[in-house]
Amino acid sequence: MLAAIVVVSVLLGFALELQQSPYATYQGMRQAQPVPFSHMHHNAGLGIDCRYCHTSVEQSSYAGIPPTKTCMNCHSQIWTNAAMLEPVRESYRTGQSILWTKVNYLPDYVYFNHSIHVNKGVGCFSCHGPVNKMPFMYQESNMRMSWCLECHREPEKFLRPRDQVFNMNYEQPSAAHPVMLADGTKYTDQIELGTALKSQYHVRTVQDITSCNTCHR
């Protein structure tokens, strides 16, 4: 009986570890894509704003994958013969969408709305990590419920002014780098800033945003 208990305990422990590992969560894993698109090159190198490609992120539950014509706005003029961009040109010629591989994955039973988070002052960095330093996109966080609840239980630790949501170089307020809101109030402490933004942006109560039916509908 003792041996059985030990074996079952070891197997359960192994299963729990496996469930939390990158093998199951895909955290840190770079996915193969039909075109080697570099966020670092386009965002940090060329200064292209997230919203140029992800046009619906402020109004829709989905950030949106850019249509091929968005790529061709530039690539009809530059790198026009690059072999790596042939799938883009073919997509534009034929009208067939490029089959990108989804990087940040949430199960179907989880409801997530990009526009709500953006308009409440949650920066792209908070969920997607340093996208401006990613030559190839990968999932920064494990996307587990416990990770989501870290923010939902204490949103004041993460909120930033709306005009800084898409700024990948944003720094939380400190004595050396104070943050000033539109009303002229200056903050040097993240908790004070986040608390003010919670009120200003009408963030729902912690009880509401940690309720099961907020994310599981």
BAVOTI-687844 format. One record per residue: z, y, x of N, C-alpha, C, O in turn; residue in three letters. Coordinates in steps of 0.02 Angstrom, whole numbers, padded with zeros to 5 digits, always signed. Each point is the difference from the previous one (the first is absolute). Example, Ala and Ser with C-alpha at 12.3 -4.5 7.8 and 13.67 -1.06 7.14 Angstrom:
# residues 2
+00390-00284+00660+00000+00059-00045+00000+00060+00045+00033-00001+00052ala;-00069+00054-00070+00003+00059+00042+00037+00055-00039+00008+00055+00025ser;
END
This chain:
# residues 217
+00000-00061+00042+00000+00061-00042+00000+00063+00043-00034+00049-00014met;+00073-00052+00068+00004+00058+00045-00068+00013+00032-00022+00057+00006leu;-00012-00111+00014-00066+00007+00031-00050+00030-00050-00041+00041+00019ala;+00046-00063-00082-00045+00026-00052+00011+00075-00011-00048+00038-00007ala;+00111-00018+00006+00017+00071-00010-00028+00041+00058-00028+00054-00011ile;+00036-00079+00071-00025+00036+00060-00076+00006-00003-00027+00054+00013val;-00006-00109-00030-00074+00001-00003-00024+00049-00053-00046+00040+00013val;+00076-00042-00072-00020+00045-00055+00013+00073+00020-00041+00044-00014val;+00098-00032+00046+00017+00068+00022-00051+00026+00051-00021+00058-00003ser;+00003-00100+00050-00049+00019+00051-00068+00015-00032-00032+00049+00017val;+00012-00092-00065-00065+00010-00033+00000+00064-00041-00049+00036-00001leu;+00105-00022-00034+00005+00061-00039-00002+00062+00045-00034+00049-00015leu;+00070-00054+00071-00001+00056+00048-00069+00012+00028-00022+00057+00008gly;-00013-00112+00008-00068+00006+00026-00046+00031-00053-00042+00043+00017phe;+00049-00064-00079-00042+00027-00055+00013+00075-00009-00048+00038-00011ala;+00111-00017+00015+00016+00071-00008-00029+00041+00057-00026+00055-00010leu;+00032-00081+00071-00028+00035+00058-00076+00005-00005-00029+00052+00016glu;-00002-00106-00039-00072+00000-00007-00023+00050-00052-00050+00034+00009leu;+00088-00029-00063-00017+00046-00054+00002+00073+00023-00037+00042-00025gln;+00081-00028+00073+00007+00069+00024-00041+00014+00063+00000+00056+00025gln;-00035-00106-00001-00038+00008+00061-00069+00031-00014-00023+00000-00057ser;-00010+00028+00109-00067+00027-00009-00050-00051-00027-00050+00018-00030pro;+00064-00082+00040-00044-00053-00026-00005+00006-00076-00053-00012-00029tyr;+00109+00030-00004+00001+00005-00073-00011+00072-00024-00031+00011-00052ala;+00056+00039+00090-00004+00069-00023-00061+00037+00027-00019+00053-00026thr;-00012-00080+00079-00058+00031+00034+00018+00064+00037-00044+00037+00020tyr;+00108-00024-00010+00022+00060+00036-00026-00001+00071+00008-00049+00036gln;-00041+00104-00016-00024+00007+00067-00064-00037+00015-00025+00002+00057gly;-00004-00036-00106-00059-00040+00012-00063+00040-00015-00007+00029-00054met;-00038-00027+00101-00064+00035-00009-00050-00047-00034-00010-00057+00022arg;-00020+00082-00075-00048-00041-00038-00071+00013+00025-00018+00056+00015gln;-00021-00109-00012-00071+00007+00019-00036+00038-00055+00008-00014-00059ala;-00050+00062+00079-00037+00041-00047-00075-00005+00015-00019-00014+00057gln;-00023+00025-00107-00072-00003+00011-00025+00056+00046-00053-00007+00031pro;+00091+00061-00027-00016+00056+00045+00064+00019+00037+00052+00008-00033val;-00053-00002+00099+00062+00016+00037+00020+00074-00007-00007+00039+00047pro;+00031-00022-00106+00019+00069-00015+00065+00018+00034+00049-00038-00005phe;-00047+00095+00039+00061+00022+00035+00029+00061-00034-00030+00054+00001ser;+00090-00062-00030+00035+00057-00028+00020+00049+00056-00001+00061-00011his;+00018-00087+00069+00020+00043+00055-00057+00047+00019+00010+00060+00010met;-00070-00086-00005-00058+00041+00018-00015+00052-00053-00010+00059+00015his;+00009-00080-00079-00020+00045-00053+00054+00051-00018-00015+00058-00012his;+00078-00080+00011+00054+00045-00019+00026+00041+00058-00003+00062-00001asn;+00028-00095+00052+00028+00036+00058-00054+00031+00043+00007+00057+00022ala;-00061-00094-00011-00052+00025+00045-00043+00054-00031-00012+00052+00031gly;-00011-00063-00093-00045+00048-00033+00035+00045-00050-00030+00048-00024leu;+00093-00063+00009+00038+00043-00045-00020-00006-00073+00010+00047-00039gly;-00039-00104+00019-00020-00009-00070+00062-00016-00042+00038-00046+00014ile;-00028+00085-00066+00057-00008-00045-00006-00065-00039-00055-00022-00017asp;+00112-00010+00003+00002-00063-00037-00039+00005-00065-00035-00048-00020cys;+00040+00106-00014-00030+00008-00066-00076+00004+00001-00032-00006-00052arg;+00003+00016+00111-00073+00002+00003-00030-00068-00018-00052-00004-00033tyr;+00086-00049+00054-00022-00068-00016+00037-00028-00061-00031-00030-00044cys;+00096+00040+00043+00041-00027-00055+00007+00055-00053+00053+00030-00007his;-00107-00019-00029-00005+00059-00044+00046-00003-00061+00017+00053-00027thr;+00003-00112+00005+00037-00006-00062+00076-00005+00010+00037-00009-00048ser;-00015+00015+00110+00070-00015+00015+00050+00047-00035+00057-00019-00012val;-00079+00079-00005+00045+00048-00032+00000-00005-00076+00044+00027-00033glu;-00094-00061+00004-00006-00004-00073+00003-00070-00027+00008-00010-00061gln;-00016-00040+00103-00007-00068-00024+00054-00046+00030+00033+00017+00049ser;-00025-00074-00082+00047-00050+00027-00027-00032+00063+00037-00030+00038ser;-00103+00036-00027-00032-00029+00059-00022+00056+00048-00024+00052-00021tyr;+00033-00065+00086-00024+00049+00049-00075+00003+00001-00030+00052+00013ala;-00002-00108-00028-00073-00003-00003-00033-00015+00067+00021+00027+00051gly;-00072-00068-00052-00041-00014+00059-00061+00046-00004-00032+00002-00052ile;+00017+00034+00104-00056+00047-00004-00067-00035-00012-00012-00054+00029pro;-00032+00082-00071-00066-00028-00008-00040+00009+00064+00015+00044+00041pro;-00066-00084-00032-00040+00003+00060-00030+00069+00012-00008+00021+00058thr;-00009+00014-00111-00030+00066+00009+00048+00049+00034-00023+00047+00033lys;+00088-00059-00039+00048+00042+00036-00008-00010+00076+00001+00047+00038thr;-00008-00110-00018-00011-00015+00071-00066+00032+00024-00004+00027+00055cys;-00046-00031-00099-00066+00024+00020-00006+00076+00001-00048+00027+00026met;+00097+00007-00055+00000+00073+00007-00003+00020+00073-00032+00049+00019asn;+00067-00088+00023-00001+00013+00072-00051-00045+00036-00037+00023+00043cys;+00038-00087-00062-00038-00048+00040-00075-00002-00016-00036-00042+00028his;+00013+00086-00073-00072+00010-00005-00024+00049+00054-00059+00009+00012ser;+00110+00022+00022-00016+00050+00052+00022-00023+00069-00032+00016+00050gln;+00086-00053-00046+00026-00021+00065+00008-00076+00001+00012-00032-00051ile;-00020+00003+00111+00003-00072+00009-00047-00036-00048+00017-00052-00028trp;-00076+00080+00019-00047-00026-00051-00029-00068+00018-00025-00035-00044thr;+00027+00017+00108-00029-00064+00021+00053-00048+00027-00018-00052+00028asn;+00081+00069-00035+00053-00043+00027+00000-00068-00035+00001-00003-00062ala;-00002-00050+00101-00003-00067-00029+00061-00015-00043-00006-00033-00052ala;+00065+00058+00072+00060-00016-00038+00000+00032-00069+00038-00021-00044met;-00081+00071+00033-00003+00034-00064-00057-00026-00045-00013+00029-00053leu;-00021-00081+00075-00054-00027-00041+00024-00022-00069-00037+00010-00049glu;+00097-00041+00042+00023-00017-00068+00006+00062-00045-00011-00005-00061pro;+00028+00062+00090+00005+00062-00040-00069+00022-00023-00010+00017-00058val;-00038-00018+00104-00068+00020-00018-00031-00048-00051-00034+00022-00046arg;+00047-00087+00056-00026-00049-00048+00030+00011-00069-00035-00005-00051glu;+00100+00018+00048+00033+00014-00063-00031+00060-00035-00009+00001-00061ser;-00006+00051+00101-00030+00061-00028-00070-00013-00026-00021+00027-00052tyr;-00017-00068+00088-00069-00015-00020-00002-00043-00063-00042+00011-00044arg;+00086-00060+00040-00003-00049-00054+00044+00017-00060-00011-00025-00055thr;+00061+00069+00066+00046+00015-00054+00055-00052-00009+00040+00004-00047gly;-00036-00053+00093+00052-00051-00002+00061+00024+00039-00005+00024+00057gln;+00063-00029-00088+00061+00024+00031+00018-00040+00062-00013-00060+00004ser;+00043+00094+00044+00027-00035+00058+00064-00037-00021+00042+00028-00034ile;-00037-00090+00054+00058-00041-00021+00056+00008+00051+00009-00043+00044leu;+00029+00097-00051+00057+00012+00044+00056-00049-00015+00008-00021-00057trp;+00031+00003+00107+00058-00044-00010+00062+00043-00012+00015+00045+00039thr;+00020-00059-00093+00060+00037-00017+00053-00009+00053+00012-00056+00023lys;+00019+00111-00001+00049-00003+00054+00071+00002-00028+00041-00043+00016val;-00026+00092-00057+00068+00006-00029+00002-00036-00066-00030+00022-00050asn;+00064-00078+00050-00002-00045-00058+00066+00000-00038+00054-00007+00028tyr;-00060+00015-00094+00056-00009-00046-00018-00053-00051-00058-00003-00021leu;+00105-00039+00001-00015-00052-00050-00021+00032-00067+00015+00059-00012pro;-00050-00096-00029-00025+00025-00064+00057+00020-00047-00010+00041-00044asp;+00069-00071+00053+00055+00015-00046+00038+00064+00019+00050+00017-00031tyr;-00074+00017+00083+00032+00063+00021-00045+00059-00021-00059+00002+00017val;+00088+00045-00053-00037+00060-00020+00014+00055+00052+00058+00016+00013tyr;-00111+00011+00015+00008+00055+00049-00052+00053-00016-00058-00015-00013phe;+00080+00078+00013-00044+00056-00016+00001+00050+00058+00052+00030+00015asn;-00110-00022+00018-00003+00046+00057+00014+00072-00022+00036+00036+00034his;-00065-00015-00089+00005+00070-00020+00072+00021-00012+00019+00056+00017ser;+00021-00100-00046+00071+00017-00012+00035+00013+00066+00036+00050+00007ile;-00046-00093+00041+00034+00007+00064-00023+00062+00038+00041+00037+00028his;-00106-00025-00028-00027+00059+00034+00028+00064-00031+00019+00046+00036val;-00018-00043-00102+00022+00061-00034+00075+00009+00000+00025+00053-00019asn;+00012-00105+00038+00072+00007+00008+00020+00015+00072+00059+00005+00016lys;-00109+00001+00029+00015+00019+00068+00010-00057+00049+00033+00008+00051gly;-00062-00066-00067+00004-00057+00046-00063+00002+00044-00056-00005-00025val;+00065+00012+00090-00056+00005+00046-00035-00066+00011+00030-00053-00007gly;-00094+00057+00025-00039-00061+00015+00036-00041+00054+00001-00062-00003cys;+00028+00097+00052+00033-00033+00056+00056-00046-00023+00012-00052+00030phe;+00024+00073-00083+00059-00037-00021-00016-00072-00018+00040-00045+00012ser;-00099+00033-00041-00019-00068-00019-00050-00031+00049+00004-00060+00015cys;-00051+00101+00009-00055-00028+00039+00010+00006+00076-00039-00028+00038his;+00092+00063-00017+00013+00005+00071-00047+00048+00035-00034+00039-00033gly;+00031-00041+00100-00040+00047+00039-00074-00017-00003-00029-00022+00050pro;-00002+00032-00108-00071-00016-00009-00043+00036+00051-00051-00025+00023val;+00072+00086-00005-00038+00040+00049+00001-00030+00070-00035+00024+00044asn;+00074-00077-00034+00002-00033+00065-00024-00072-00004+00011-00040+00046lys;-00045+00023-00101-00023-00068-00010-00076-00005+00011-00038+00021-00044met;+00016-00047+00101-00072-00012+00008-00026-00048-00053-00056+00008-00025pro;+00097-00058+00008-00016-00045-00054+00060-00003-00047+00057-00008+00022phe;-00071+00015-00086+00054+00006-00049+00040-00064-00007-00028-00055-00001met;+00093+00063-00003+00044-00057-00014+00055+00022-00046+00012+00059-00010tyr;+00022-00107-00020+00055+00014-00046+00063+00014+00040+00027-00044+00033gln;-00004+00106-00036+00057+00022+00040+00065-00032-00024+00041-00021+00041glu;-00031+00016-00106+00063-00024-00028-00008-00069-00030-00056-00025-00009ser;+00112-00007-00006-00005-00068-00027-00014+00000-00075-00015-00053-00028asn;+00021+00110-00005-00015+00008-00071+00045-00044-00045-00019-00014-00057met;+00076-00006+00082+00046-00039-00040+00040+00047-00046+00005+00060+00013arg;+00025-00088-00065+00036+00041-00048+00058+00036+00033+00015+00057-00018met;+00018-00089+00065+00057+00031+00034-00022+00063+00037+00037+00049+00004ser;-00099-00050+00023-00026+00058+00036-00013+00057-00050+00016+00058+00015trp;-00045-00073-00072-00012+00051-00052+00066+00031-00023+00005+00061-00010cys;+00045-00103+00001+00064+00024-00026+00037+00045+00050+00041+00041-00021leu;-00055-00048+00085+00031+00045+00049-00016+00073-00017+00042+00044+00007glu;-00103-00032-00029-00021+00068-00018+00023+00018-00071+00023+00055-00012cys;-00030-00102-00034+00018+00014-00070+00075+00013-00009+00020+00036-00046his;+00020-00065+00089+00072+00010-00005+00022+00067+00031+00050+00030-00021arg;-00088-00008+00072+00017+00063+00034-00064+00039+00016-00017+00009+00058glu;-00018+00015-00110-00064+00033+00012+00006+00064+00042-00048+00020+00032pro;+00107+00011-00033+00008+00063+00038-00010-00010+00075-00012+00048+00036glu;+00017-00110-00013-00010-00013+00072-00074+00003+00020-00016+00004+00059lys;-00028-00006-00109-00071-00008+00016-00045+00056-00026-00056+00008+00024phe;+00079+00030-00074-00044+00049-00031-00018+00057+00047+00039+00019+00044leu;-00099+00008-00053-00023+00056+00040-00037+00048-00048-00018-00020-00055arg;+00005+00082+00076-00038+00045-00043-00069-00029-00016-00030-00034+00042pro;+00005+00048-00101-00064-00028-00021-00057+00019+00047-00046-00039+00011arg;+00050+00100+00016-00055+00021+00044+00002-00035+00068-00044+00012+00042asp;+00094-00055-00032+00005-00037+00063-00009-00075-00010+00006-00039+00048gln;-00021+00018-00109-00006-00072-00015-00053-00033+00043+00009-00057+00022val;-00065+00092-00010-00056-00030+00037+00000+00019+00074-00047-00016+00036phe;+00100+00049-00014+00006+00019+00070+00031-00058+00039+00060-00013-00007asn;-00100-00021+00047+00025-00058+00036+00044+00020+00059+00032-00043+00030met;-00030+00107-00013+00041+00023+00056+00063+00037-00024+00035+00033+00039asn;-00020-00039-00103+00058+00034-00029+00064-00026+00031+00008-00060+00013tyr;+00039+00105-00001+00066-00018+00026+00053+00020-00050-00003+00054-00029glu;+00052-00098+00018+00055+00017-00045+00038+00060+00029+00000+00010+00061gln;+00031+00029-00104+00032+00061+00024+00058-00012+00048+00037-00049-00006pro;-00032+00093+00054+00055-00001+00048+00010+00072+00023-00037+00044-00020ser;+00089-00034+00061+00013+00068+00025-00060+00025+00040-00016+00060-00001ala;-00017-00106+00036-00057+00020+00042-00064+00008-00042-00045+00038+00018ala;+00041-00075-00074-00060+00002-00042+00020+00008-00073-00004-00047-00039his;+00026+00107+00019+00018+00011-00070-00061-00004-00045-00056+00013+00021pro;+00068-00030-00084-00053-00004-00050+00013+00053-00053+00055+00004-00027val;-00105+00036+00012+00007+00054-00049-00039-00017-00063-00059-00018+00004met;+00090+00024-00062-00034-00011-00063-00034+00064-00023+00008+00053+00030leu;-00045-00059-00084-00040+00056-00025+00045+00059-00022-00022+00057+00002ala;+00083-00072-00022+00045+00054-00022+00034+00035+00058+00040+00045-00010asp;-00056-00065+00071+00028+00032+00059+00063-00031+00027+00026+00021+00052gly;+00000-00072-00087+00061-00034+00023-00016-00043+00061-00048-00039-00001thr;+00088+00045+00052-00011-00037+00062+00052-00056+00005+00059+00010-00013lys;-00082-00069+00033+00043-00059+00005-00003-00028+00071-00053-00005+00031tyr;+00111-00015-00007+00005-00032+00066+00029-00071-00006+00012-00033+00050thr;-00002+00011-00112+00030-00066-00012-00041-00036-00053-00014+00029-00053asp;-00005-00091+00066-00043-00037-00046+00034-00014-00067-00033+00006-00052gln;+00097-00022+00052+00034-00015-00063+00002+00061-00044-00010-00005-00061ile;+00023+00063+00090+00001+00062-00040-00070+00015-00027-00007+00019-00058glu;-00044-00027+00100-00068+00011-00022-00019-00049-00055-00027+00019-00052leu;+00040-00083+00064-00017-00051-00048+00034+00010-00067-00030-00012-00052gly;+00094+00033+00054+00037+00012-00062-00032+00057-00039-00006-00003-00061thr;-00013+00056+00097-00033+00057-00033-00067-00021-00030-00018+00021-00055ala;-00020-00062+00091-00065-00021-00024+00007-00049-00059-00042+00001-00045leu;+00094-00041+00044+00012-00045-00056+00005+00040-00065-00027-00019-00051lys;+00063+00075+00055+00008+00043-00059-00065+00037-00015-00020+00004-00058ser;-00011+00024+00109-00061+00040-00010-00058-00041-00027-00039+00024-00040gln;+00033-00087+00063-00055-00043-00020+00017-00045-00058-00039-00043-00020tyr;+00099+00051-00007+00023-00037-00059-00002-00076+00011-00025-00038-00041his;+00051+00018+00098+00006-00072+00014+00051-00030-00047+00055+00027-00008val;-00072-00082-00023+00045-00032-00047+00064-00025+00035+00003-00004+00061arg;+00047-00012-00100+00064-00022+00027-00008-00066+00038-00048-00037-00012thr;+00094+00024+00057-00001-00062+00037+00004-00060-00047-00031-00051+00011val;+00070+00059-00064+00006-00054-00049-00069-00016-00031-00017-00058-00012gln;-00021+00110-00001-00067-00009-00030-00048-00033+00050-00033-00049-00017asp;+00030+00075+00077-00051-00024+00047+00019-00065+00035-00041-00028+00037ile;+00101+00004-00050+00018-00067+00025+00004-00050-00057+00018-00058+00010thr;-00034+00080-00071-00002-00045-00057-00057-00050+00008-00053+00018+00025ser;+00064-00079-00045-00051-00053+00010-00067+00019-00032-00052-00012+00030cys;+00054+00041-00092-00064+00012-00034-00038+00060+00026-00053+00016-00025asn;+00081+00019+00076-00038+00054+00032-00059-00028+00040-00054+00028+00000thr;+00067-00084+00034-00052-00030+00042-00027-00065-00027-00055-00021+00018cys;+00093-00012-00062-00021-00064-00029-00011+00010-00075+00047-00002-00040his;-00110+00013+00021-00015+00018-00070-00036-00057-00035-00017+00006-00059arg;
END
